[in-house]
């Protein structure tokens, strides 16, 4: 019986560690998603300005 209880205790410790690691991975994923969204919101206006400048350049160059 002691062997079974020991193994059960070891399994519980492994399970707790696994759950802790899963929580950390989920937090990292959420942080990554937030930073990606923040980068996109910062980059979009710059990208729009660049595209507008390219469009203006092309329009002026083509004579239209």
N, C-alpha and C positions, 0 to 999 in steps of 0.2 A: 504494500500500500504506500509506503514511503517513496518508493521509486516512482510510482504513478503520480504522486503529489509533486515530487521534484520535477518530473517532466512537464506536468501541468503548469507549474510555476515558471519554468523556462519558456514554455509556449506563450504564457501570458506576457512575459517580458518581451519576447520577440514580437508579439502582436502589438504591444504598446509602442515599441520602437517603430514598427512599420506604420502605425497610425500617425505617429509624430512626424515621420518623414513625409507621409502623404500630405499632411497639413502644411508642411513647409513648402512642398512642391506646388501645392495649390496657391499658396500666398505668392510665391515667385511668379507663377503664371499670371496671376491677377496684376501684380506690379508691372510685369512686362507688357501686358495688354494696356494698362493705363499709360505707361510711358510711350508706347507706340501710338496710341490715340493722341497724346499730347504732341508728339513729333509731327503727326499728320496735320493737326490743326495749326501748327506753327508753319509748316512747309507749304500748305495750300495757297496762302496769299502770295508768297514768293513765286510759286509755280505759276499761278494765274497771271502775275505781273510779267513773268518771263514769256509766257505764251502770248500775252497781249502785245508785248514788244516785238516778238517774232512775227506775229500776224501783221502788225503795223509795218514792219520792215518789208515783209513780202508784198504787202499791198502797194507800198510806195515804189518798190523795185519793179513790180510788174506794170506799173503805170495805171493801175485801176483805182 
